Structures are given as C-alpha cells and as structure tokens.
Amino acid sequence: MTLPLLELKGVTRTYTTGGVPLTVLKDVSLTIQSGEFVAIMGASGSGKSTLMNIIGCLDKPSLGTYHVRGLEVATLNGDALAALRRDTFGFIFQRYNLMSDLSAVENTEVPAVYRGMAKTQREAHASEILRELGLGDRLQYNPNQLSGGQQQRVSIARALMNGGPVILADEPTGALDSQGGKEVMAILEKLNGQGHTIIVVTHDSDIAAYAHRIVRLVDGRITSDEQKQKGKTSKQVQISETGKDTNPGVAVLGEALKMALRSLVNNRMRTALTMLGIIIGVAAVVALMAIGTGAKQEVLERIQAMGTDLMTVGRGARNVRASGQIVTSFVPEDLPSIGRVLGVAIANPETEASSLLRFGNQDLTVTVVGTGEDFPRVHDWPAQTGVFFTAEHVRRYAQVVTLGQTVAKNLFPNGRNPMGEYILIGNAPFLVIGVLSMKGTSARGDDLDNSVWLPYTTAGARIFGQRYFNRIVVRVKPGADMTKVEAGLTALLIKRHGKEDFNIRNMADTIATANETQNTLTYLLAAIAVISLIVGGIGVMNIMLVSVTERTREIGIRMAIGARSLDVLFQFLTEAVMVCFIGGLAGVLVGIGSGLAISSIAGWRVIFTIVLIVVAFGFAFLTGIIFGYLPAKKAAQLDPIEALARD
C-alpha cells in the first residue's frame, strides 16, 4: 500500500499568550496524496495559516502526529526539519517575501544555495524557471523594479527551484489585482498538471474554485472536506537529486560572503562607523607596539654599545640605601689586585661629577670623569682627534683633558680646533690633548658626549678632593665565564676590605633589567591598544544586533526555504568577521602610516615586524568572531514563524 504524501492525525496546536493557553487547531486529521490540488478555506482566525505552517514543517503540533511520506515530523531535529522543508516544500507567500537587495534570479537561487548546488548550475536553473514563467527579460531586476504579479512569479520560481513535490501557497493572490491573481492561479494549475501537489490557503471562494479538493476550517476544526469531480493527475513529482547536498558548506560560504559584502555596501555609513572602532584599535596596536619595540631596541643597543663583557664594581653593598655615600674603600691600591683576578682583562677606575667648564667667554656645565688610561679600550670609545691621556699622565698628575664631541662643539664653535688650548675646570687650567668620537646618549637618556676625561689622580687632587673611586669598570677576557669572574672579584674584595661593602653588576644583568622594563612598557602600550580594539568590538556587536532586528523577516524566509540554524549563524558571523577583516586591513595600514609619521615628527625609532602585524590583524579577526557570535546566535535561534510575521 502506497503511503500518503502528507498525513495529519488528531493534530492540536495550542499557544500560550500572556500566560493563557489558546488552542488554534483542534483534533485535525487530514490526508493528502501526491498530485492533489487542495484549497484550505476559512475565515480570518480559523487556524488555516497555522495548519499550513504545520504542513510546511515551520511549526509542530502540540498533540497528534504528522507524517511526511511516513516519516514522523516530531522525531526530527532542527537540521532535519530544514532539510525536509528544503527538499519537499516550496513556499509562496502573500507578500512575496523576496529579498529586496537580490535580483530576480538571485532570489530564485537561494533555496539551491542551502542544497549545495554549484553557482553556475543554480544560476542556469533559476534563469530557466524564470523564463518559463515569462520573466526572461527581468532576470537581473530587483523586486522594487517588478510589478506585484512579477514578484509573485519570482516567488513561485523560488518555490520550484529545488524541485520539491509540494507547493504551499498562503493567500497567493491576496496582494494582486484580479488579472494578476488569475495569472498566478493559472501557473499553479499548470504546475499541478505537471505533477506538483498544490496546497492553497485562502478565504476567497473564487480562488478555492481552482482546486480539486476544498477543506474548510471553522474555529480550528475541519467542518468539511469536499472532493470536486475533476480528474486527478497521475504524475508525481519526485525530489530532484541534482546538486543535492553535493557540498552545501562551499555554497553557503559563497552566499554568506556575497551577502556580507552586499550588506556592507548597502549600509556604507553604518559600516564605516562600525569599522572606525576596529581601525582605531588595530592602528593603535600596530603603532604603539612598533614604538615600544623601537624604544626597546634602541635602549638595548645603547647598553650593548657600552660593551656586553663589562662588569661594574660599585661602592656599597647591593640593595642597601645610601651606602655608596659612606663607603670609601675603592682606592688605587685595589686596581693591581683586581687586574690579577682570573679572567679580568682590564680594570679601570671611574669617578664623575658635574662641574663648570670655561673657555674664553664660554661657560658650560659638563660631566667631569676622573679615570685611567684604559678608558677608551674598556668602553670601545676611541679618540677622533688627538690622543687620550697615558699612564704617564696619570702617574705625574698631569693637567690634561680629553673632550667629548658635545663639549668640543659648544666651547669651540665654527669648527675651531681645540687641540693645544687651555680650558678651566673649576679654577684649574687643563690642556686639551684630544677629542673622543661620537657616542650618543646613554640608556637613561644622558648625553655621553657632554663629558670630559681627566687622569683620576689629577681629578682626585684638583677637582673632587678625594682619592677613592665611585666605581671600577672591569673588562672580561674573551671567552671567560662571567659568573666565575664575578665570584673571583667578590672573594678578592671581601678579603681586601674585610666585608662586602661593594656590589657587582655585569652588562648581562643590565640588559636583562632593561629588557624587562621595556617589555613592561610595551605590554602597557599593548593593553591600551587592545582596550581600543575591545571598544571597537562592542560597536560591532551592537551594529550586528541592530542588523539582526532589521533583517528578522529575511531570516524567517531563509529558514522557510531550507536554511539551517547553522547556516543563519554562519551568515551573520561572516558579516561581523568581514567588517573586522576589512577594518583590520585598514587599521594595519593606518597604524604603519601613523608610526612612520610619529617617527618622522618626533624622531622616535619604530620597528614594524611581520609577527606584530599578524598579531594585530589576528586580534581584529578574533574580535569579529567573539563579538559577532552573540548577534549571529540570536539570529540562528529565531523561530521562523515569528520571524516571518515581523514587518
């Protein structure tokens, strides 16, 4: 025995409105065979639209059973129901329910998108159906360029796109004039003759007259089921296998991308304002991280320029406040012993203080450094002109001085040669014997070239009034173990001084500290930039929620013609990601431009890296996913019946 196409048994549908149950359908039993042309008649509020929604699998019975080809609908999940609507039913709505930003052929194609039909195949098939319906010259027209009758023909074409055997028409002529209504009903008659099962919901007896069978509803109950004496076609439409589920993911992705771009273009101002937050956030990440990376690199290079194989032995125990001012134990007699420690190449003393320097009518406050003859070797800082003082100068307390570049330029402007000139440091005259090469600024930002260097013996006697040193800088031999050298120095000085009244820092520690400090500052800048990006993401979420509200009816249409919840979620998520994707690209460009502009104007060093740009862009992409998910989920969870009812 052949199973009926559609079979309802004891179907009741009850809604709860304001906490009060409302029964719309009451114990409805109805069987429809393949190839029938059925009209469901009833006054407004009789339950006919609810019955059609149940038949079309947009709604489920509260009680009773509904079978499609023997398959009980109540056992199907959301995806299975979407597939059943997609492959079995074609919907024709009273208000056409065409998507205003799609052409006639694109509106017709939509059901095939969710079936996985290839683009070229579905476009050709949609065009063929529209030509058969007399719209061959209107394929690329948007709905607002078509008459009511033409729009309803597009709706019919869409219902036929997947070749489903059942056509459900809800008041298909309600928005048409009499001539347009006759044309639409003639098309439905023709489709029935070709084997389609036609179910028309109407209150108009003239429209019902086209049907072979009239089912009347009054207050949710079937009061009559009249079979008219017309020959029923023996043809039956089977579900077309062409393109069925070939690769729906690819087709849905293409549709989502197309709709996302179309939505962005159609709402240019809103899109631009939404993207602005993302652009600012990404640009801030790129520019601030580049500035932070540049500053870090510059500081490290300055420290490394001082030598990575250096150790500084300072007065006072490590981490004891103000101890440097009361310890006076670094004296010239320490130097030979330090020089004999295993792994030590050079030990050079240094003491510095600010002092007034005069030449002619020029006065200049500089850093005066009392040091040994090995200072240039220790710091890789050779003389540019003249010479640095020698061990003999140190031994005989010679009043000679070597200048830094800044001092030489300020005291001897216009290229005047300072060699052989006498300058006053304090009240003592010193002969200029050399000028060191340019060094630049220190890690702390001090101008190292605004300094002068004297023999430590002379400086102690004539300038500082002390024999002891502030520090001793040790250069380690190549290949020597810094840890072992430090241990040797510690043991020696404790033995000589009787206590640990000193501290030792090597350049590796200094570099690590500077690196850690700069990383902290860079992370702070990055955090500020990420906050900007989060604010932009919130803007994206708000706009997408507005978009979901505005397009609720579109969502209902897509679900009615076969879109799964996942398809709807994917479409709206794609739109959010597209906004952030384009905004991210623009933000990267703006960030690079801003960084270069800041570098040019302020003279700051900026370093852009591929990793930095990829991370910033990745944050933008994740922003689209994270902040787009909630609106997309809201769209996917809409009830198709409620969505279709929205204006």
C-alpha positions in Angstrom: 0.0 0.0 0.0 1.4 3.4 -1.0 2.0 5.8 1.9 0.2 9.1 1.6 2.3 12.1 0.9 1.1 14.1 3.9 -0.9 12.7 6.9 -2.1 14.5 10.0 -3.9 12.6 12.8 -5.6 14.3 15.7 -3.4 17.4 15.4 -4.0 20.1 18.0 -2.0 23.3 18.3 -2.1 25.4 21.5 -0.2 28.6 22.1 0.3 30.4 25.4 -0.4 34.1 25.2 0.1 36.2 28.3 0.0 33.0 30.4 -3.4 32.0 28.9 -3.5 28.9 26.6 -5.1 29.5 23.2 -6.0 26.4 21.1 -5.9 27.3 17.4 -6.2 23.8 15.9 -8.4 21.2 17.4 -8.2 17.5 16.6 -7.4 18.0 12.9 -7.0 14.8 10.8 -6.1 15.3 7.1 -4.5 13.1 4.4 -3.2 14.5 1.2 -2.0 12.3 -1.7 0.7 13.2 -4.2 -0.6 15.2 -7.2 -3.6 16.7 -5.4 -4.7 20.4 -5.7 -6.1 21.3 -2.3 -7.6 24.5 -1.1 -7.8 25.1 2.7 -10.6 27.7 3.3 -11.6 29.6 6.3 -12.2 33.0 7.8 -9.6 35.0 9.5 -8.6 33.3 12.8 -10.0 29.9 11.7 -6.5 28.3 12.0 -5.8 27.8 8.3 -2.4 29.6 8.4 -1.4 27.6 11.5 -2.3 24.4 9.6 -0.2 25.4 6.6 2.7 26.2 8.9 2.5 22.7 10.4 2.2 21.1 7.0 5.2 23.1 5.8 7.2 22.0 8.9 7.6 25.5 10.2 5.6 24.5 13.3 4.9 21.3 15.2 1.7 20.0 16.7 1.1 20.3 20.4 -0.8 17.0 20.2 -1.3 14.4 17.5 1.1 13.3 14.8 2.2 14.5 11.4 3.9 12.3 8.8 5.6 13.2 5.5 5.9 10.1 3.4 5.6 8.0 6.5 8.2 10.0 8.4 7.0 11.4 11.7 8.0 15.1 11.8 8.0 15.2 15.6 11.1 13.0 15.7 13.2 15.3 13.5 15.7 17.8 14.9 16.2 21.4 13.5 18.6 20.4 10.8 16.4 17.5 9.6 13.4 19.8 9.5 15.3 22.4 7.5 16.3 19.6 5.0 12.7 18.5 4.8 11.5 22.0 4.0 14.3 22.5 1.5 13.7 19.3 -0.5 10.0 18.7 -0.1 8.2 22.1 0.1 8.2 25.3 -1.9 6.6 28.3 -0.2 4.6 31.0 -2.0 3.7 33.9 0.4 1.0 36.5 0.1 3.6 39.3 0.4 6.1 37.6 -1.9 8.8 37.8 0.8 11.5 38.5 -1.7 14.9 39.9 -0.6 15.0 43.5 -1.7 18.7 43.6 -2.4 18.8 40.5 -4.6 17.8 40.3 -8.3 15.1 38.0 -9.5 17.5 35.3 -10.5 19.4 35.6 -7.2 16.1 35.4 -5.2 15.2 32.3 -7.1 18.6 30.7 -6.5 18.5 30.9 -2.7 16.9 27.5 -1.9 19.5 25.8 -4.0 22.3 27.5 -2.0 21.3 25.5 1.1 21.2 22.4 -1.0 24.8 22.7 -2.1 24.1 23.3 -5.8 27.1 24.8 -7.7 26.8 28.5 -8.6 26.8 28.1 -12.4 24.3 25.2 -12.2 21.8 27.0 -9.9 22.1 30.3 -11.9 21.3 28.4 -15.1 18.4 26.5 -13.5 16.9 29.7 -11.9 17.1 31.5 -15.2 15.4 28.7 -17.0 12.5 28.6 -14.5 12.0 32.4 -14.7 12.0 32.2 -18.5 9.3 29.6 -18.3 7.3 31.9 -16.1 7.6 34.8 -18.6 10.3 36.7 -16.8 13.2 36.1 -19.2 13.7 39.8 -19.7 13.6 40.6 -15.9 16.3 38.2 -14.6 18.5 41.0 -13.2 15.7 43.2 -11.9 15.4 43.8 -8.2 11.9 43.3 -6.6 11.3 47.1 -6.5 11.6 47.1 -10.3 8.9 44.4 -10.7 5.1 44.6 -10.6 3.2 42.6 -7.9 2.4 39.9 -10.4 6.0 39.6 -11.5 7.2 39.5 -7.9 4.8 36.6 -7.2 6.1 34.8 -10.2 9.6 35.1 -8.8 8.3 33.7 -5.5 6.8 30.8 -7.5 10.1 30.3 -9.3 11.9 30.2 -5.9 9.4 27.6 -4.7 10.2 25.4 -7.7 14.0 25.9 -7.5 14.7 22.7 -5.6 12.1 20.6 -7.5 10.1 19.9 -4.3 6.9 18.0 -4.9 4.7 20.2 -2.6 3.9 23.8 -3.3 2.4 25.7 -0.3 0.7 29.0 -1.2 -0.6 31.3 1.5 -3.1 33.7 0.0 -1.0 33.8 -3.2 -3.3 36.4 -4.9 -4.1 38.5 -1.8 -1.8 41.4 -2.9 -2.7 41.2 -6.6 -5.4 42.6 -8.8 -7.9 40.3 -10.4 -5.9 39.8 -13.6 -2.7 39.2 -11.7 -4.5 36.7 -9.5 -5.8 34.8 -12.5 -2.3 34.6 -14.0 -0.8 33.2 -10.7 -3.6 30.6 -10.4 -3.1 29.6 -14.0 0.5 28.9 -13.2 -0.4 26.8 -10.1 -2.9 24.8 -12.3 -0.2 24.2 -14.8 2.2 23.1 -12.0 -0.4 20.7 -10.7 -0.8 19.3 -14.2 2.9 18.6 -14.2 2.6 16.5 -11.0 3.1 19.0 -8.2 1.0 18.8 -5.1 -0.6 22.2 -4.6 -2.0 23.4 -1.2 -3.5 26.8 -1.3 -4.7 28.6 1.9 -7.4 31.2 1.1 -10.6 32.8 2.2 -11.7 33.5 -1.4 -14.1 31.0 -2.9 -13.1 32.1 -6.4 -9.5 31.1 -5.7 -10.7 27.8 -4.0 -12.6 27.0 -7.1 -9.4 26.2 -8.9 -8.7 23.4 -6.5 -9.8 19.8 -6.9 -10.5 19.5 -3.2 -11.6 22.0 -0.7 -11.0 21.6 3.1 -13.0 24.1 5.3 -11.9 25.2 8.7 -14.1 26.8 11.3 -12.6 27.7 14.8 -9.7 25.3 14.3 -11.8 22.3 13.3 -12.3 20.8 9.8 -16.0 21.1 9.1 -16.0 19.8 5.6 -13.6 18.1 3.1 -15.1 18.3 -0.4 -13.7 16.4 -3.3 -14.6 18.0 -6.6 -15.2 15.9 -9.7 -12.1 16.7 -11.6 -9.6 14.1 -12.9 -6.5 14.0 -10.7 -3.2 13.8 -12.5 -1.3 10.5 -12.3 2.0 12.3 -12.5 4.1 12.6 -9.4 7.0 15.0 -8.8 9.9 13.3 -7.1 12.6 15.1 -5.2 15.3 16.1 -7.7 18.7 14.6 -6.9 20.6 17.2 -9.0 23.0 19.0 -6.8 21.5 17.6 -3.6 23.9 18.1 -0.7 26.9 18.0 -3.0 28.9 20.4 -0.9 26.5 22.8 0.9 29.3 24.3 3.0 31.0 25.8 0.0 27.7 27.1 -1.4 26.7 28.6 2.0 30.1 30.2 2.4 29.9 31.8 -1.0 26.3 33.1 -0.2 27.5 34.4 3.2 30.4 36.3 1.7 28.2 37.7 -1.0 25.5 38.8 1.4 28.1 40.2 3.8 29.7 42.4 1.1 26.2 43.5 -0.1 25.2 44.4 3.4 28.3 46.5 3.9 27.9 48.3 0.6 24.2 49.0 1.2 24.9 50.5 4.6 28.0 52.4 3.8 27.8 55.0 6.6 26.9 52.5 9.3 29.7 50.2 8.1 32.2 53.0 8.1 31.3 54.0 11.6 31.4 50.4 12.8 34.8 49.8 11.1 36.2 53.0 12.7 36.5 51.4 16.1 38.3 48.4 14.7 40.6 50.6 12.6 41.5 52.7 15.6 42.1 49.6 17.7 44.3 47.8 15.2 46.1 51.0 14.3 46.8 51.6 18.0 48.1 48.1 18.4 50.4 48.4 15.4 51.7 51.9 16.0 52.1 51.6 19.8 53.8 48.2 19.6 56.1 49.4 16.9 57.1 52.4 19.0 57.6 50.2 22.1 59.7 47.7 20.1 61.7 50.5 18.6 62.3 52.1 22.0 63.3 48.7 23.5 65.8 48.0 20.7 67.3 51.5 20.9 67.9 51.1 24.7 69.4 47.6 24.3 71.7 48.8 21.5 72.9 51.7 23.7 73.6 49.3 26.5 75.3 46.9 24.2 77.4 49.7 22.7 79.0 50.1 26.1 80.1 46.5 25.9 78.5 43.2 26.9 81.7 41.9 28.5 81.8 44.6 31.2 81.4 44.4 34.9 80.9 47.4 37.1 82.1 47.2 40.7 80.3 49.9 42.7 80.6 51.3 46.2 78.2 50.0 48.9 76.5 46.6 49.4 73.8 45.7 46.9 70.3 46.9 47.8 71.5 49.0 50.8 70.1 52.5 50.6 72.7 55.4 50.5 75.5 53.0 51.3 77.5 54.3 48.4 78.0 57.7 50.1 79.6 56.2 53.2 81.9 53.6 51.7 85.3 54.9 50.7 87.3 51.8 50.2 87.9 51.8 46.4 91.4 53.2 46.2 94.2 53.0 43.6 95.8 50.1 45.5 92.8 47.9 44.6 93.5 48.1 40.9 96.5 45.8 40.6 94.8 43.1 42.6 91.7 43.3 40.6 93.7 43.1 37.4 95.2 39.8 38.5 91.9 38.0 39.0 91.5 35.1 36.6 89.5 36.2 33.5 90.0 40.0 34.0 91.5 41.8 31.0 91.4 45.4 32.2 90.3 47.2 35.4 89.7 50.9 35.0 88.5 53.3 37.8 85.9 56.0 37.2 84.6 58.9 39.3 82.4 61.6 38.0 80.7 64.8 39.0 79.2 67.9 37.4 81.5 70.9 37.1 81.6 74.3 35.4 84.0 74.4 32.4 85.2 77.7 30.9 87.0 78.8 27.8 87.2 82.4 26.8 83.7 83.9 27.4 82.1 80.4 27.1 80.7 78.7 30.2 79.5 75.1 30.1 78.3 72.7 32.8 79.6 69.2 31.9 80.2 65.8 33.5 83.9 65.5 34.6 85.2 61.9 34.7 88.3 61.0 36.5 89.5 57.8 35.0 92.5 55.7 33.9 94.4 55.5 30.6 92.4 52.3 29.7 89.1 54.1 29.4 88.9 54.0 25.6 89.8 50.3 25.5 87.2 49.4 28.2 84.4 51.2 26.5 85.4 50.8 22.9 85.5 54.6 22.6 88.5 55.8 20.6 89.7 59.3 20.1 88.6 61.1 16.9 91.3 63.7 17.1 94.4 64.0 19.3 95.0 61.3 21.9 93.7 60.1 25.2 96.0 60.6 28.2 98.5 57.9 29.0 99.7 56.1 32.2 102.5 58.6 32.4 99.9 61.4 32.6 98.2 59.5 35.4 101.4 58.9 37.3 102.5 62.5 37.3 99.1 64.1 37.9 99.2 65.9 34.5 96.6 68.6 34.0 95.5 67.3 30.6 91.9 66.7 29.4 90.1 64.9 26.6 86.8 66.3 25.4 83.5 64.8 24.3 82.0 65.8 21.0 79.3 68.0 22.5 81.7 69.8 24.7 84.1 70.5 21.8 81.3 71.8 19.6 79.9 74.1 22.3 83.3 75.5 23.5 84.9 75.7 20.1 82.1 76.6 17.7 82.5 77.1 13.9 84.9 74.2 13.6 87.7 75.8 15.7 90.4 73.3 16.6 90.5 72.8 20.4 93.9 70.9 20.4 96.5 72.7 22.4 94.0 75.1 24.0 93.7 75.5 27.8 90.4 75.4 29.5 89.4 76.0 33.1 87.7 73.2 35.1 86.7 74.9 38.3 89.7 77.2 38.8 92.3 74.8 37.4 93.7 75.1 33.9 93.8 71.9 31.7 95.5 71.4 28.3 93.2 69.8 25.7 95.0 66.8 24.1 92.2 65.0 22.3 88.5 64.7 21.4 86.7 61.4 21.6 84.4 60.1 18.8 80.7 60.5 19.0 78.9 58.1 21.4 75.4 59.4 21.7 73.0 59.1 24.7 73.0 56.6 27.5 70.3 54.1 28.3 69.0 56.7 30.7 68.9 59.4 28.0 72.0 61.3 29.2 74.3 62.9 26.6 77.5 60.9 27.0 79.4 63.3 24.7 78.8 66.2 27.1 81.7 64.9 29.2 85.4 65.5 29.7 88.0 63.0 31.0 91.0 63.6 33.3 93.6 61.4 34.9 92.0 60.1 38.1 95.0 61.2 40.1 94.6 64.8 38.9 90.8 64.8 39.2 91.0 63.5 42.7 93.5 66.1 43.8 92.3 69.2 41.9 88.5 68.6 41.3 86.9 66.0 43.6 89.2 66.3 46.7 89.2 62.5 47.2 91.4 59.5 46.5 88.7 56.9 46.3 86.7 55.9 43.2 83.0 55.7 42.6 83.4 52.5 40.7 85.8 50.2 38.9 84.8 49.0 35.4 86.2 45.6 34.6 86.5 44.2 31.1 86.5 40.4 30.9 88.8 38.4 28.7 87.1 36.9 25.6 85.6 33.5 26.4 85.9 34.0 30.1 83.0 32.8 32.3 81.3 36.0 33.7 80.0 34.1 36.7 83.4 32.8 37.7 85.0 36.2 37.2 82.4 37.8 39.4 82.9 35.2 42.0 86.7 35.8 41.9 86.2 39.6 42.2 83.8 39.1 45.2 86.2 36.8 47.0 89.2 39.2 46.4 87.4 42.4 47.6 85.9 40.7 50.7 89.4 39.6 51.6 90.9 43.1 51.0 88.1 45.1 52.6 87.1 42.6 55.3 83.4 42.9 54.4 81.1 43.1 51.4 81.0 46.9 51.0 80.6 46.7 47.3 78.2 45.5 44.6 78.9 44.0 41.2 76.8 44.4 38.1 77.6 42.9 34.8 76.1 44.1 31.5 74.1 40.9 31.1 72.2 41.9 34.2 71.7 45.4 33.0 70.5 44.2 29.6 68.1 41.8 31.3 66.7 44.6 33.5 66.4 47.0 30.7 64.7 44.3 28.6 62.2 43.5 31.3 61.5 47.2 31.9 60.9 47.8 28.2 58.8 44.7 27.9 56.6 46.0 30.7 56.2 49.4 29.0 55.4 47.6 25.7 52.8 45.4 27.3 51.2 48.5 28.9 51.0 50.2 25.4 49.6 46.9 24.0 47.0 46.8 26.8 45.9 50.3 26.0 45.6 49.4 22.3 43.7 46.2 23.0 41.2 48.2 25.1 40.6 50.3 22.0 40.0 47.1 20.0 37.6 45.8 22.5 35.6 49.0 22.4 35.5 48.6 18.6 34.3 45.0 19.0 31.5 46.1 21.3 30.5 48.5 18.5 30.5 45.7 16.0 28.2 43.6 18.3 25.8 46.5 18.7 25.5 47.1 15.0 25.1 43.4 14.3 22.3 43.1 16.8 20.6 46.0 15.0 21.1 44.2 11.7 19.5 41.1 13.1 16.5 43.1 14.2 16.2 44.8 10.9 16.5 41.6 8.9 14.3 39.3 11.1 11.9 38.7 8.2 14.8 37.8 5.9 15.9 35.2 8.4 12.4 33.7 8.6 12.4 33.5 4.8 15.7 31.8 4.6 14.7 29.3 7.3 11.4 28.6 5.5 13.2 27.7 2.3 15.7 25.4 3.8 18.4 27.3 5.8 19.6 25.5 8.9 20.3 27.4 12.1 24.0 26.8 11.5 23.6 28.5 8.0 22.0 31.6 9.5 24.6 31.7 12.3 27.4 31.4 9.8 25.9 34.1 7.5 25.7 36.7 10.3 29.0 35.7 11.8 30.6 36.1 8.4 29.3 39.6 8.2 30.8 40.5 11.6 34.1 38.9 10.6 34.0 40.7 7.2 33.6 44.1 9.0 36.6 43.3 11.2 38.6 41.8 8.4 38.4 44.9 6.3 38.7 47.2 9.3 41.8 45.2 10.4 43.4 45.7 7.0 42.7 49.4 7.1 43.9 49.5 10.7 47.2 47.9 9.8 47.8 50.5 7.0 46.8 53.4 9.3 49.0 52.0 12.1 52.0 51.8 9.8 51.3 55.2 8.5 50.9 56.7 12.0 54.0 55.0 13.2 56.1 56.4 10.4 54.6 59.8 10.9 55.4 59.8 14.6 58.9 58.6 13.8 59.4 61.4 11.3 57.9 64.2 13.5 59.2 63.1 16.9 62.3 61.4 15.8 61.4 58.2 17.7 62.5 54.9 16.4 59.7 52.5 15.3 60.1 48.9 14.3 57.4 47.0 12.4 57.6 43.2 12.3 55.5 40.7 10.4 54.7 39.0 13.7 53.4 42.3 15.1 51.2 43.0 12.1 49.9 39.4 12.0 49.1 39.5 15.8 47.2 42.9 15.4 45.3 41.6 12.4 44.6 38.3 14.2 43.1 40.3 17.1 40.8 42.1 14.7 39.7 38.7 13.2 39.1 37.3 16.7 37.1 40.4 17.6 34.8 39.7 14.7 34.3 36.1 15.8 33.9 36.9 19.5 31.7 39.9 19.3 29.8 38.7 16.2 28.8 35.4 17.8 26.1 36.7 20.1 24.2 38.5 17.4 24.7 35.6 15.0 23.4 33.1 17.6 20.4 35.3 18.3 19.6 35.2 14.5 20.0 31.5 14.4 17.7 30.9 17.3 14.8 32.9 15.9 11.6 31.0 15.4 10.8 31.0 11.7 7.1 31.6 12.3 7.7 34.6 14.5 10.4 35.9 12.1 8.0 35.7 9.1 5.4 37.6 11.0 7.7 40.6 11.6 7.1 43.7 9.5 
